[in-house]
Amino acid sequence: MICFGHDDPTVIRMLQDLTGVDPQTIPLDDKKTMSLFTSTKALGVEPEQIHSKTGSFGIPEFGTKFVRGMLEDTKPTTFEELIRISRFITWYRCMAK
């Protein structure tokens, strides 16, 4: 089964237009960026303030309660781990259709 319809490229482009930051210039091993998937510290807020232990609310594919729970359970530390989680999410959504 092939699933189409992901909005990620469009959302990433919109974020680039809004912020002026080219996503291809962001290092894949940036510690502060990676910390968003395990903590709210880089955002400067406490988990209680946003009702989440992760700072991934506005990141496409990683903002839902289901995925934030996966992040809390897996505590990813590498970009490769995020890719694996994202692939699982895509598979799960395709199977649910």
C-alpha positions as CSV (number, residue, x, y, z in Angstrom):
1,M,0.0,0.0,0.0
2,I,1.3,3.5,-0.9
3,C,0.1,6.5,1.1
4,F,0.3,10.0,-0.3
5,G,-0.7,13.3,0.9
6,H,2.0,14.4,3.4
7,D,2.0,18.1,4.0
8,D,5.5,18.1,5.5
9,P,7.3,19.7,2.5
10,T,4.7,22.4,2.3
11,V,4.9,23.1,6.0
12,I,8.7,23.1,6.0
13,R,8.6,25.6,3.2
14,M,6.1,27.8,5.0
15,L,8.3,27.7,8.1
16,Q,11.3,28.7,6.0
17,D,9.3,31.6,4.5
18,L,8.2,32.8,8.0
19,T,11.5,32.5,9.7
20,G,14.0,33.1,6.9
21,V,15.9,29.9,8.1
22,D,16.9,27.5,5.3
23,P,16.1,24.0,6.8
24,Q,19.0,22.5,4.8
25,T,21.5,24.7,6.8
26,I,20.4,23.2,10.2
27,P,22.9,20.6,11.3
28,L,21.4,17.1,11.8
29,D,23.3,16.7,15.1
30,D,22.4,20.1,16.6
31,K,22.0,19.4,20.3
32,K,19.5,22.2,21.0
33,T,17.3,21.1,18.1
34,M,17.5,17.4,19.1
35,S,16.6,18.3,22.7
36,L,13.1,19.4,21.5
37,F,12.3,15.7,21.1
38,T,13.0,14.9,24.7
39,S,12.6,18.1,26.7
40,T,11.0,21.6,26.7
41,K,14.2,23.2,28.0
42,A,15.3,24.6,24.7
43,L,12.0,26.4,24.4
44,G,12.5,28.1,27.8
45,V,9.3,26.6,29.2
46,E,8.4,24.0,31.8
47,P,6.5,20.9,30.7
48,E,3.5,21.9,32.9
49,Q,3.2,25.2,31.0
50,I,2.6,23.4,27.7
51,H,1.2,20.1,29.0
52,S,3.9,18.1,27.3
53,K,7.3,16.6,28.3
54,T,8.7,17.3,24.8
55,G,9.0,20.5,22.8
56,S,7.8,19.0,19.5
57,F,4.3,20.5,19.3
58,G,5.0,22.6,16.1
59,I,7.2,20.1,14.3
60,P,5.3,18.3,11.5
61,E,4.7,14.6,12.3
62,F,5.9,15.0,15.9
63,G,3.3,17.2,17.5
64,T,0.4,14.9,18.2
65,K,-0.2,13.4,21.6
66,F,0.4,9.9,20.2
67,V,3.8,10.8,18.7
68,R,4.8,12.8,21.8
69,G,4.1,9.7,23.8
70,M,6.4,7.7,21.5
71,L,9.1,10.3,22.0
72,E,8.7,10.2,25.8
73,D,9.0,6.4,25.6
74,T,11.9,6.2,23.1
75,K,13.9,9.3,24.0
76,P,15.6,9.7,20.6
77,T,19.0,11.2,20.5
78,T,19.9,11.0,16.8
79,F,18.4,12.1,13.6
80,E,18.3,8.4,12.5
81,E,16.1,7.6,15.4
82,L,13.7,10.4,14.4
83,I,13.6,9.0,10.8
84,R,12.7,5.5,12.2
85,I,9.9,7.0,14.3
86,S,8.6,9.0,11.4
87,R,8.6,5.9,9.2
88,F,6.6,4.0,11.8
89,I,4.1,6.9,12.0
90,T,3.7,6.8,8.2
91,W,3.2,3.0,8.3
92,Y,0.7,3.2,11.1
93,R,-1.4,5.9,9.4
94,C,-1.4,3.9,6.1
95,M,-2.6,0.8,7.9
96,A,-5.3,2.7,9.8
97,K,-6.9,3.7,6.5
